[in-house]
Amino acid sequence: MKQLAVPFIPDLEKMDFKALELAMETGAAKAYIDTVCWPGEFPYAPDAAFSIARSATHIVVHYRVSGLDLRAKAMENNGPVWEDSCCEFFVADPSDGTYYNFEMNCIGTLLAAKRRNRQDFRHFTDSLHGKIARFTSLERKEYDISGEIVQWRTAVCIPMELAGIDGRDLPRSVRANFYKCADKAAHPHFLSWNPVEVPQPDFHRPEFFGELIF
């Protein structure tokens, strides 16, 4: 199981994208989303990396991607962002056995939910979505580019309480995983930080989460 210590950077939630990227570049923990989970059927692997840090109240995940294709069709909260060029952060609630999935496409459209499993879930409301800051290096519009190498960056700033974490009484660690996918791109792919060892594509498997240490 992979482990990653999450550094503290004050006031991340108050920063604009430029300041946030600078702070994450110098102070965050960095890792790659580079496990090709199902290489027989989906061998393609774009370059995908993330950095993560926390403030007193928020968790920030910053993604950097370079690879073939760029797909962005989902424009509304909780839309099918996994079909697009998408990065994902799943984190287990340390108190009740559920987990949260924060899935964001390359133009900042977010799907967020609290789940017991793939089928048993509750999407975040628009009001809760409004508390989650999202950033992207791309113009917010639809894209459908195939066979070209495209580079992009996104970041998501999540209040800890929306991930079941009490910032005033942090647990020692939480279980989590990070994913890169694009189900309907010209080169579909399914990559993870911590390996997911099941026969068919399925990221909703908390038993394969790694560990984030606070």
N, C-alpha and C positions, 0 to 999 in steps of 0.2 A: 504494500500500500504506500503510495506516495504521500509525502508530508511537505507542508510549506508554512513557514512562519509569516504571519501577517503584520507588517510594520505599522506603527502609529505615525500619522502625519496630521497635524492639527488643521482644522478648518477646511478640509477638502470640499465639504458641501457648499462652501461660499465662493469657490473658484469658478471662473469661466474656463472654457475648454483649453485655451492656450496655457493658462496658469496651471490647470490640472495636469496637462500632459507633462509640463516641466517638473512639477512636483513628483509625479509618478515615475518619471524617468530617473530621477536622482534618489528617490526614497522608497519606492515600492519593491515588493518581491516579484521576481520575474520567472516565468516558466513557459514551456511550449505545450501546445495542444497537438501532439504528434504521434499518437497511437492510432494506426489505421486498424480499426476494430474488425472490419470484415473485408480483408484484402482480396479474397477470392472473387467476390461480386463487385466490390467498390474499391479498386486499388488506388484511385487518384488521391493525392495528398497535397493541398496547397500549404504554403508556409503560414502557420498560425501560431501566435504567441499571445500571452496575456500578462498583465501585471496587476497586483492587488495590494491594497492598503486600507487602513481604516482611520477615521477620525474618532472623536469621542462618541459620535452619534450615527455615523454612516459607514458603509462599506463601499469602496469604489473598485470596479473592475474595468481595466482598460485593455482593449484588444487591438492587435496589429495583424493584418492579413495581406498576403500577396499571393495571387494565383490566377488560374484561368477562370474566366466568366465573371459576370456580375449580374445577379438577378435580384430585383426588388419589386414586388407586386403588392404585398400587404401594406396597407396604409392606415388601418384602424386598430385600436387597442385590441389585443387578444386575437388578432387575425392569424392566418397560417404562415407565420414568419419562418418556420422551419423549411418551407418549400423554397425560400429565398436564400441569398448569401447571408448566413446567420451564425451568430455566436451565442453560447448558452452557459448560464451559471446555475447549477442546482445545489441547494444546500439543505441539510437536514435540520429540522427544528430540534434543539437539544432537550426539549421538555416532553414532547408528546408523540414521538414516533412518526410524525408527518415530515414532508419536505416541501420546499418551495422551488419552483422553476421560473427563472427569469431568462426568456429567450428574446433576443433582439436582432432584427435584420440590419443590413448595412446602412440603412437610412434612418435608423432610430425608432422604428415601430416595435413595440414591446408586447410580448405575451407574458403574463405573470399569473401564477396560481399557487394555491396551497393544496397539497395532494397527499393522499394515502397511497395511491398508485396511479397508473396511467388512466384508469377508468373512473376513479373516485376522486374528484377534485372540485375546487371552487375558484373560479377566475377572480382576479382582483377587479374591483369596480373602477369606473373612470376616476372617482375621487381618490382612490388609492394610487392609481397610475399617476395622478397629478403630483404626488409627493416624491416621485422617482425622477431624478434629472437624467436626461439622455443627451449624448453628444455624438456627432459624426463628422467626419471630414468630407462627406459627400453632400451634394445638394439634395434636398428632400423632394424627390420625384421618382417615378417608376424607371427602372432600368431593365434591359434584357440584352446583355452583351455576351456573346459566345466566342470562344476561341482566341480571346485576347487576354494578356496578362494585366490584371488590375490590382492596384494597391489601395487599401483603405484602412481607416482607424475608427473605432467607436469607443465610447465609455458609458458606463451606467453607475449612478450614485444612489445607493439604496439605503433608506433609513433602517437601522438595525432592527427596530421593532417589527418591520414588515418581513423580516426573515426569522422571527422568533427569538431574537437575541436581545438581551438586556444590556445596553451599553454601560450601565452603572454597576453591573455585577456580571462581568464577562465570564463565560465558561472557559475552562482551560483550552478547549478546542471544539470544533464542529466538523462533521463529515460533509464533504462537498466534492463536486466534479465540474469540469469545464469541457465544453464541446464545441466543435465546428462542423457545420453541416450545410447542405444546399440540395434538398431532395429533388428539386425540379430544375436544377441548372443543367447545362449541357454536359458537365462532368460532375455528376452527383458524388457526394463523399460524406463520410461519417468518421470523424476523428474525436478522440478524447484525451484528456490529461491523464487520468488514471484508467487503465485498461478495463473495458467492459467485455467480460468473457461469457457471451451467450451466442447461440447459433445465428440469430437474425438481428438486424438493426433494432435496438431498443435502448434508449438512454434513460428510461425510467426504471433504473435498477439501483436503488440506494445501497444495496449490498456491495457494490463496486465503487462507492465513493472513496476518495482519498481523505486526507485530514488537513484542515487548516488550524494552525496553532496560534492562539492569541497571547 
